[in-house]
Amino acid sequence: MGSSRPVVEVVRLGLVSYQEALQLQQVYVKRHLSGPAHALLVCQHPPVYTTGIRHKPYPAAALDRLRLLGAEVHQTNRGGLITFHGPGQLVCYPILNLSSFKKSVRWYVCELEKTIITVCRRFGIEASTSPHTGVWVRDNKICAIGTTAR
């Protein structure tokens, strides 16, 4: 049989700033240079809004309004629009070499959605997908998904 070592290392970071989590993601991405080193970083953030890749930048006034709410604002290199992260909200950063699994990003996003739906079901929450990326409970998004490739 195979090794008792897990396929994906789970790293519990606790409450960390978005910037600190981003730096740690970069450390784990660099580990891939010496071979597959899959990791799942799990954490919470102090109030922060992240803005995804768009065709044009968000207006500065819109971002300033978010800062006035008492949150940091960070532009990301992931898909998606504006997403809020805060204390009590689980944030997961999978650092994976998809070629070790399956090479399709669409497959990967669908697998993430299925996993979240399964977790919700275990808590008695009826969740589903929609034509939009993410997982929904009725008209409320319970899980946002943003990815980037390197």
Sequence and secondary structure as in RCSB ss.txt:
>XXXX:A:sequence
MGSSRPVVEVVRLGLVSYQEALQLQQVYVKRHLSGPAHALLVCQHPPVYTTGIRHKPYPAAALDRLRLLGAEVHQ
TNRGGLITFHGPGQLVCYPILNLSSFKKSVRWYVCELEKTIITVCRRFGIEASTSPHTGVWVRDNKICAIGTTAR
>XXXX:A:secstr
   SS SSEEEEEEE  HHHHHHHHHHHHHHGGGS   EEEEEE SSEEEE   SS   HHHHHHHHHTT EEEE
 SSSSSEEEE TT  EEEEE  GGGT S HHHHHHHHHHHHHHHHHHTT   B  SSSSEEETTEEEE       
